[in-house]
Amino acid sequence: MGSDQEKWQLEGSAPELYERYLVPAVTLPWAEDLVDRVGLSPGARVLDVACGTGVVARLAAARVGDGGRVVGLDLNAAMLAVARATRPAAQGAPIEWHEGSADGLPFGDGEFDVVLCQLGLQFFPDRPAAVGEMRRVLDSAGRAGASVFTPIERNPAAGALADAVDGHFGDCASRAKRSEHSLGDPEELRELFDAAGFAGVRIETVELTVRFGSVEEWVGIQFAATPLADLVANRDPAEREQTVGLVSADVGERLAAFVSGDAFAFPQEVNVAVATGSCTGNDQGGSQC
């Protein structure tokens, strides 16, 4: 790929690279959108489930101020290590970091005013249990918000990368990338929250534009800071560079419409579930809020 690809032989662990390159361009804008939709008040108690390297938790800490409480929980110890090492906003709430599973939250009933989960629910092996736990630890007057990617067919960059990966590495090689979109049906998302007893569940489909300097940059980061890294982990640097270069060229052809000058800008779409905690049963076995 030449000098552009050489620049993207990135050094550092995958969580470090995720925080350095994917958070500013991708997860931070989505975190801002999620926090704005749910709303946070000064002094609120906030739980960020599947917090990763902590972008949502840090935003929440700044919003609730030093009188609030913010907790981030994730199953991945390496992601949490980066979260702990990343400086939070000044004058915000201190952040507590916990290693644990979403389907067995180590917190008491009604302990939080707001529960958030950004782009993580699709990966949980027991989604109903996880959403039920989110409801359990939420105060009855509290609010919850969770975002998940819509189907991969509605996200052109992800679809092009997945197809290119399968073409170069074999069928199903893109399983990790496609799994990001495995909870794309908005009705399935709604049913999870309804079944857990949330009230006033609404699903909003949101699109943002994601920007990188080039297709090569974006693909290089995908192969360094996401599970796709496993596909090239055992290859020597020259072979790895060549392989990633071939995939980048393939993706570039598929996404030429999104390249202009020195910019690669593409739409990305998520479904956001927003709900409240108070809900009572009715005679028909449904919910009345």
Protein Blocks (a to p, Z undefined) as FASTA:
>chain_A
ZZmlmmmmcgddfklmmmmmmmmmmmmmmmmmmmmmnopaehiacddehklnommmmmmm
mmnommbccddddfblklmmmmmmpccdehiacdddddddfklccbdehkafbdcdehkl
mmpmblmlmmmmmmmmpcfkbccdddddddfklmmklmmmmmmmmmmnoghklmmmmmmm
mmmbfklmmmmmmmnopahiacdddddddddfbfklmmmmmmmmgmklmmmmmpcfklmm
mmmmmmmmmmmmmmmmmgghjbccdddddddddddfbdcddfkopacZZ
